[in-house]
Structures are given as structure tokens and as C-alpha cells.
Amino acid sequence: MERKELEQQIIALVATSYGVEEAALTADSKFGEDINGTSVQMVGLVSEIENELDVMVQLQDAAGCATIADLVDKVEEEM
């Protein structure tokens, strides 16, 4: 899968999990600043990544990501 396609899929999953507009998100969107949410939402996001992309990402690793691009990097590492 191309990185740009993976980015778009993860942006869509972040939008769904955090209840934000997909169009408002980019790879540079920051968790905690641009994307405010709870740890429960991050758990949901990690679960969706596992279900949709068949990739196992540790919750601790995902929670440590500053931006969506960082999360894409983590997912790529596990593919």
C-alpha cells in the first residue's frame, strides 16, 4: 500500500474515532492540540486500525504519537 493511501485511511479512522471532520485533518494534525480526545478514543482508534488494516499497533506506541504522520510511521513499521 502506498504511504499516501495509508495516510488517507488513517485520517479517516482518526476522524471517525475522535468525531472530527475528515477534511479538517492532515498528516501534520497533532494529537492533543488539533485533535482533542480521551484515552478511550485512542483505544478505539487502535482497535479500528487493527480491524481495518489488519495491523497490530501497541496502544502505548500509538498514544506516544504526536501527529497523524507519526501514527502512520508506526503502522508502516508493523506492516
Backbone as JSON Lines, residues from 0, in Angstrom:
{"i":0,"aa":"M","n":[0.85,-1.18,0.0],"ca":[0.0,0.0,0.0],"c":[0.9,1.25,0.0]}
{"i":1,"aa":"E","n":[0.54,2.21,-0.81],"ca":[1.29,3.47,-0.88],"c":[1.09,4.27,0.41]}
{"i":2,"aa":"R","n":[2.1,5.04,0.79],"ca":[2.01,5.81,2.03],"c":[0.83,6.79,1.99]}
{"i":3,"aa":"K","n":[0.63,7.46,0.85],"ca":[-0.46,8.45,0.77],"c":[-1.82,7.78,1.01]}
{"i":4,"aa":"E","n":[-1.99,6.59,0.46],"ca":[-3.24,5.85,0.65],"c":[-3.4,5.45,2.13]}
{"i":5,"aa":"L","n":[-2.31,5.01,2.74],"ca":[-2.34,4.65,4.15],"c":[-2.67,5.87,5.0]}
{"i":6,"aa":"E","n":[-2.06,7.01,4.7],"ca":[-2.36,8.26,5.41],"c":[-3.84,8.57,5.35]}
{"i":7,"aa":"Q","n":[-4.43,8.47,4.16],"ca":[-5.85,8.78,3.99],"c":[-6.73,7.84,4.81]}
{"i":8,"aa":"Q","n":[-6.37,6.56,4.83],"ca":[-7.14,5.6,5.6],"c":[-7.06,5.9,7.09]}
{"i":9,"aa":"I","n":[-5.87,6.23,7.56],"ca":[-5.71,6.52,8.98],"c":[-6.39,7.83,9.34]}
{"i":10,"aa":"I","n":[-6.32,8.82,8.47],"ca":[-7.04,10.08,8.71],"c":[-8.53,9.8,8.85]}
{"i":11,"aa":"A","n":[-9.07,8.96,7.99],"ca":[-10.49,8.61,8.06],"c":[-10.81,7.9,9.38]}
{"i":12,"aa":"L","n":[-9.93,7.02,9.83],"ca":[-10.15,6.31,11.1],"c":[-10.05,7.26,12.29]}
{"i":13,"aa":"V","n":[-9.1,8.2,12.24],"ca":[-8.98,9.2,13.3],"c":[-10.25,10.05,13.35]}
{"i":14,"aa":"A","n":[-10.72,10.49,12.2],"ca":[-11.93,11.31,12.14],"c":[-13.11,10.59,12.77]}
{"i":15,"aa":"T","n":[-13.26,9.32,12.44],"ca":[-14.36,8.53,12.99],"c":[-14.21,8.34,14.5]}
{"i":16,"aa":"S","n":[-13.02,7.95,14.93],"ca":[-12.78,7.66,16.35],"c":[-12.9,8.89,17.23]}
{"i":17,"aa":"Y","n":[-12.47,10.04,16.71],"ca":[-12.46,11.27,17.51],"c":[-13.64,12.19,17.22]}
{"i":18,"aa":"G","n":[-14.48,11.82,16.25],"ca":[-15.66,12.62,15.95],"c":[-15.35,13.99,15.38]}
{"i":19,"aa":"V","n":[-14.34,14.03,14.5],"ca":[-13.98,15.3,13.86],"c":[-14.15,15.16,12.35]}
{"i":20,"aa":"E","n":[-14.2,16.3,11.67],"ca":[-14.35,16.29,10.21],"c":[-13.06,15.78,9.56]}
{"i":21,"aa":"E","n":[-13.19,14.81,8.7],"ca":[-12.03,14.26,8.0],"c":[-11.31,15.34,7.2]}
{"i":22,"aa":"A","n":[-12.06,16.26,6.6],"ca":[-11.47,17.32,5.79],"c":[-10.59,18.27,6.61]}
{"i":23,"aa":"A","n":[-10.82,18.31,7.91],"ca":[-10.05,19.2,8.78],"c":[-8.72,18.6,9.2]}
{"i":24,"aa":"L","n":[-8.49,17.33,8.86],"ca":[-7.28,16.63,9.3],"c":[-6.27,16.48,8.18]}
{"i":25,"aa":"T","n":[-5.0,16.55,8.56],"ca":[-3.9,16.26,7.64],"c":[-2.91,15.37,8.38]}
{"i":26,"aa":"A","n":[-1.9,14.93,7.68],"ca":[-0.86,14.11,8.31],"c":[-0.16,14.89,9.42]}
{"i":27,"aa":"D","n":[-0.16,16.21,9.32],"ca":[0.51,17.05,10.32],"c":[-0.38,17.41,11.51]}
{"i":28,"aa":"S","n":[-1.64,16.98,11.5],"ca":[-2.53,17.27,12.62],"c":[-1.97,16.63,13.89]}
{"i":29,"aa":"K","n":[-2.0,17.41,14.97],"ca":[-1.39,16.97,16.23],"c":[-2.43,16.47,17.21]}
{"i":30,"aa":"F","n":[-2.15,15.29,17.78],"ca":[-2.99,14.78,18.86],"c":[-2.77,15.69,20.06]}
{"i":31,"aa":"G","n":[-3.85,16.05,20.74],"ca":[-3.73,16.9,21.91],"c":[-3.91,18.38,21.6]}
{"i":32,"aa":"E","n":[-3.5,18.8,20.42],"ca":[-3.68,20.2,20.02],"c":[-4.8,20.32,19.0]}
{"i":33,"aa":"D","n":[-4.58,19.72,17.82],"ca":[-5.58,19.79,16.75],"c":[-6.7,18.76,16.95]}
{"i":34,"aa":"I","n":[-6.33,17.64,17.56],"ca":[-7.28,16.54,17.76],"c":[-7.36,16.29,19.26]}
{"i":35,"aa":"N","n":[-8.4,16.82,19.87],"ca":[-8.58,16.63,21.31],"c":[-9.44,15.42,21.57]}
{"i":36,"aa":"G","n":[-9.04,14.62,22.51],"ca":[-9.84,13.45,22.82],"c":[-9.38,12.8,24.11]}
{"i":37,"aa":"T","n":[-9.97,11.67,24.36],"ca":[-9.68,10.92,25.58],"c":[-8.88,9.67,25.25]}
{"i":38,"aa":"S","n":[-8.37,9.05,26.29],"ca":[-7.63,7.81,26.09],"c":[-8.54,6.71,25.54]}
{"i":39,"aa":"V","n":[-9.81,6.78,25.88],"ca":[-10.77,5.8,25.36],"c":[-10.88,5.91,23.84]}
{"i":40,"aa":"Q","n":[-10.82,7.12,23.33],"ca":[-10.88,7.32,21.88],"c":[-9.63,6.75,21.21]}
{"i":41,"aa":"M","n":[-8.48,6.88,21.86],"ca":[-7.25,6.3,21.31],"c":[-7.34,4.77,21.3]}
{"i":42,"aa":"V","n":[-7.93,4.2,22.33],"ca":[-8.14,2.75,22.36],"c":[-9.02,2.34,21.18]}
{"i":43,"aa":"G","n":[-10.07,3.1,20.94],"ca":[-10.95,2.82,19.81],"c":[-10.23,2.95,18.48]}
{"i":44,"aa":"L","n":[-9.38,3.95,18.37],"ca":[-8.61,4.15,17.13],"c":[-7.68,2.98,16.88]}
{"i":45,"aa":"V","n":[-6.97,2.55,17.9],"ca":[-6.05,1.41,17.76],"c":[-6.83,0.16,17.35]}
{"i":46,"aa":"S","n":[-7.99,-0.03,17.94],"ca":[-8.84,-1.17,17.59],"c":[-9.28,-1.1,16.13]}
{"i":47,"aa":"E","n":[-9.67,0.09,15.68],"ca":[-10.09,0.27,14.28],"c":[-8.94,0.02,13.32]}
{"i":48,"aa":"I","n":[-7.74,0.47,13.68],"ca":[-6.57,0.22,12.84],"c":[-6.34,-1.28,12.71]}
{"i":49,"aa":"E","n":[-6.45,-1.98,13.82],"ca":[-6.27,-3.44,13.79],"c":[-7.34,-4.11,12.93]}
{"i":50,"aa":"N","n":[-8.58,-3.67,13.07],"ca":[-9.68,-4.28,12.31],"c":[-9.62,-3.96,10.82]}
{"i":51,"aa":"E","n":[-9.4,-2.69,10.5],"ca":[-9.46,-2.24,9.11],"c":[-8.2,-2.54,8.31]}
{"i":52,"aa":"L","n":[-7.05,-2.43,8.96],"ca":[-5.78,-2.58,8.25],"c":[-5.06,-3.89,8.57]}
{"i":53,"aa":"D","n":[-5.62,-4.66,9.5],"ca":[-5.02,-5.94,9.91],"c":[-3.57,-5.75,10.35]}
{"i":54,"aa":"V","n":[-3.35,-4.7,11.14],"ca":[-2.03,-4.37,11.66],"c":[-2.14,-4.21,13.17]}
{"i":55,"aa":"M","n":[-1.23,-4.85,13.89],"ca":[-1.23,-4.77,15.34],"c":[-0.3,-3.65,15.78]}
{"i":56,"aa":"V","n":[-0.87,-2.58,16.34],"ca":[-0.09,-1.46,16.88],"c":[-0.32,-1.43,18.38]}
{"i":57,"aa":"Q","n":[0.75,-1.35,19.14],"ca":[0.62,-1.28,20.59],"c":[-0.02,0.05,20.99]}
{"i":58,"aa":"L","n":[-0.94,0.01,21.93],"ca":[-1.62,1.21,22.41],"c":[-0.6,2.23,22.92]}
{"i":59,"aa":"Q","n":[0.39,1.77,23.63],"ca":[1.42,2.64,24.18],"c":[2.16,3.38,23.05]}
{"i":60,"aa":"D","n":[2.46,2.67,21.96],"ca":[3.13,3.29,20.82],"c":[2.24,4.33,20.15]}
{"i":61,"aa":"A","n":[0.98,3.97,19.95],"ca":[0.04,4.89,19.31],"c":[-0.17,6.13,20.17]}
{"i":62,"aa":"A","n":[-0.31,5.94,21.46],"ca":[-0.53,7.07,22.36],"c":[0.67,8.0,22.42]}
{"i":63,"aa":"G","n":[1.84,7.49,22.1],"ca":[3.04,8.3,22.09],"c":[3.24,9.11,20.82]}
{"i":64,"aa":"C","n":[2.37,8.94,19.86],"ca":[2.49,9.67,18.59],"c":[2.02,11.11,18.75]}
{"i":65,"aa":"A","n":[2.83,12.04,18.26],"ca":[2.47,13.46,18.34],"c":[1.52,13.86,17.22]}
{"i":66,"aa":"T","n":[1.71,13.26,16.03],"ca":[0.91,13.64,14.87],"c":[0.35,12.39,14.18]}
{"i":67,"aa":"I","n":[-0.55,12.62,13.25],"ca":[-1.07,11.52,12.45],"c":[0.06,10.88,11.65]}
{"i":68,"aa":"A","n":[0.98,11.69,11.14],"ca":[2.13,11.16,10.38],"c":[2.96,10.21,11.24]}
{"i":69,"aa":"D","n":[3.13,10.53,12.52],"ca":[3.85,9.63,13.43],"c":[3.12,8.3,13.56]}
{"i":70,"aa":"L","n":[1.8,8.37,13.63],"ca":[0.99,7.15,13.72],"c":[1.11,6.34,12.44]}
{"i":71,"aa":"V","n":[1.11,7.01,11.3],"ca":[1.29,6.32,10.02],"c":[2.64,5.6,10.01]}
{"i":72,"aa":"D","n":[3.68,6.25,10.52],"ca":[5.01,5.62,10.62],"c":[4.94,4.34,11.44]}
{"i":73,"aa":"K","n":[4.25,4.39,12.58],"ca":[4.13,3.2,13.44],"c":[3.4,2.08,12.72]}
{"i":74,"aa":"V","n":[2.34,2.42,12.01],"ca":[1.58,1.41,11.28],"c":[2.45,0.81,10.19]}
{"i":75,"aa":"E","n":[3.18,1.64,9.46],"ca":[4.08,1.15,8.41],"c":[5.12,0.19,8.97]}
{"i":76,"aa":"E","n":[5.65,0.49,10.15],"ca":[6.65,-0.39,10.78],"c":[6.08,-1.79,11.03]}
{"i":77,"aa":"E","n":[4.8,-1.85,11.32],"ca":[4.17,-3.13,11.67],"c":[3.61,-3.89,10.46]}
{"i":78,"aa":"M","n":[3.62,-3.25,9.3],"ca":[3.07,-3.92,8.1],"c":[4.06,-4.91,7.52]}
